[in-house]
Amino acid sequence: MIVETLAPRALEDGAALPGPLLTELTALYASNREFHQLGGDFPDPDDIRPDQVAAALARELAAPSSEVLLARSEGRLVAVAVTLAHHPDPADPDPWLGLLMVHGDEWRAGHGRRLAGHVEDRFRAAGRTGLKLAVLESNPRALTFWTALGYQEIARRPDRAHGHPCTVLRKPLQLS
């Protein structure tokens, strides 16, 4: 798996993503209908359009310490992750994994596990001691995935975007 960072400048000042990349990202997002139906980020999970995906990514990259990571396997975009090195709450010392989405055609091929490991390794190398994420309580499959990777529940609270009930998970990042 090859992981590349989508440069924040890629969407600044109304700049457009390159057409082929936006097409790939839109296909990846559209392949996750159930997730989008639960989250409510797109008005119609059956009709996710390129302009909506570009706007969603621009919102993600608006945070000063955010990154969008693109994972490819055999040249094909198979997953995307959004990280936040510093939470908006200054009392929260941990980075956050805001999104990890695997293309629906690639589920259960190990891409999500590998991309999560890549994110963990990057933050571990930066000296961070833990990584947090939130899972919608209405998404038990995601909760099973994350707990299998060693994440443990530390809180329950509404998500910041829509107020949906979430389980907050944390994984310690010890140096190997």
N, C-alpha and C positions, 0 to 999 in steps of 0.2 A: 504494500500500500504506500502510495506517495501522498504526502500531505503538504499542501501549499496554503499560504496565508493570502486571503483576499485583501489587497491593500485598501486601507480606509479611504484613500484618495480616489479609489475607483468609483465612489458614489457621492463625493463631495460636489457642492455647487451644481447639482443637477446633472452631473456626468452620468452617462449611461454605461452599464456593464456591456462588455462585448456581446454581440448577439448570440453567438454559439454558446457562450457560458450561461447567459440568461436562459436560453432554451433548455440547457441541461438542468439548471437549478429549478426551473419551473416544472420540468418533468419529475424531478426528485420530490419537490413539495406536493405536486398533484398525486403522486403515488402513495401519499400518506393521508388519505381522505379521513379515516377514523380519528387520527390525531387532531387534524384541523377541526373536525366536527366537535371534539371535546374542548379544544382550546378557544375557539371563537375568533381567531386572528383574521380569518378570511370570511367574507360575507356568505359565500357559497362554496363549501368544500368540494363540490362537484364541478366547479368552474374556476379553478385557480389560474390567473392570468399573469403573464410576464410583468406587467406594470405593478401588480400587487406584490409579487415576489421582490422586485427591485425596491419597492417602497418599504417592505418589511425588513430587508437587509440594510437599507439606509437608516431605519430606526435603530436597528441593532448596533450599527457602527457609530451612531451619534454619541454613545457613551465614550468618554475619553479613554478608558482602558479596555475597550472591547476589541475582540478579534473574531473574524470569521475564518474558519479553517475548512478547506475543501479536500476531501479524500478521494483519491482515484485508485482504481485497480484495473489493470490491463487497459489503461487509457480512458476508462469510463468513470464519470463522477458517480460514486457509490454512497457518499455520506457527506454531511455538513455538520459542523459544530460551531457554536458561538460561545465564546468565553468572555468573562469579565474579570480582569485582574484585581480590580478594587470595587467592592460593593458600594453603592451610594451611601449606605450607613457607615460612617467612619469608625464606629465601634466594632464592626465586623472585620476581623483580620484576614478572613479567607477569600481566595478567588472563588468564582462561581462558574459553573457550566450551565449556561442559559438554555442551550438547545443542543441536542445531538439527534440527528435524523438520518436514517439509512433509507436508501431508495427501496420502495416496497418490493421490487423484484429481487432484491439482494438480502432480504431478511434471512437470518439464521446462517449466514455465510461467514460470520466472525468480524465483519467490518465495524460494527458498532463497538464491540469489545476492543478491537485494535485501536480505533480512533479514541476511545475513552482512555486507553492506556497511554496513547501519545500525549493527550492533554495532561494527564497526571504526570508523566515524565517531564514535560516542559515546566510545569509549576514546581515540581520537586527540584529540578535543576536550578530553578530561580530561588531556591531556599524557602519555598512556601511549605507550611506544615499540614495543610488540609485543603480539601476541595469540597465545596457544597453545591447542591443542586436542589431543585424542587420538582416534585412529581405530582401531577393532578391526581387527586384521590379517586377520580373516576377512570383512571388508567392503571388497572392492576398489572397489566402486562409489563408496563414500564417499571413499576415498583419491583416486580420480580427480577427484571433484568438488572437493575441497579443494586439490589441487595445481594444478588449472586456475585457481583463484582466487589463486594466488601463495603458498600455504603450502608450506614446505619441511620435510622430515624433519630432526629434530634429535636424536632418541633413539628407542629401543625399550625398552619396559618393560611390566610387567603393569598393568592398570587397578586403581585403588584400591578399587573396589567388589567385584569378583569375581575378580580376578587373571588376567583374559583378556589374552593378548598384544596389545599396542597399539603403534602408531606415533605418536609425539608430533611434532606439526607446529607451526611458528611462522611468523608473518608479521610483518615489520617494519611499523610504522605511522608512516611519515614524514608530516610535514605537507605538504599540497599547496600 
